[in-house]
């Protein structure tokens, strides 16, 4: 049960995390974009470096801190939805934050919504937060590393095998938190990430979460963590 005291207790850390995320978006991602351009990367390629910085230092970092510093999922959910709106408005107005936003898609909006919904819903199943955090980390860090590797290799958004190998390594390490079930989820999320027709910010966390929920329900011994 979520109490008012839980929510009030989480206000300071939520504000700190929100300021950090805005700093990552408005400064660190932009610095990364400018640095990439200065090193000869095309603006399109640099945009995806900026986006992956947000994946790692905003979405991923905040997610892994949830089990240690948050007592409830409501404020993280509100923060995620606020960031989704913050990212959607530039698409609506045509004034994109060019250092990480692509005019051809709104995947960063999907990322924020998926992050918030998964963290919120799974807390009612596992109040340690980890059931939601692991799929979110697959999306933030697993998909993040694959994007960086492919961008370095091809200079554009492409589903190359090198990125899939990098993602599998990252998600395997992350998935060990849920043992054998986590490893199965890692492989599945790496495979589904290669599917072009649907945004992987939706497919990766949903598929991996479903696997973890099924394992937790029917074969809990397979979810015993290795870290």
Buried (B, 14 or more C-beta within 10 A) or exposed (E): EBEEEBBEBBEEBBEEBBEBBEEBBEEBBBEBBEEBBEEEBEEEBBBBBBBBBBBBBBBBBBBBBBBEBBBBBBBBBBBBBBBBEBBBEBBEEEEBBBBBBBEEEBBBBBBBBBBBBBBBBBBEEBBEBBBBBBBBBBBBBBBBBBBBBBBEEBBEBEBBEEBBBBBBBBBBBBBBBBBBBBBBBBBBBBBBBBEEEEBBBBBBBBBBBEBBBBBBEEEEEBBEEEE
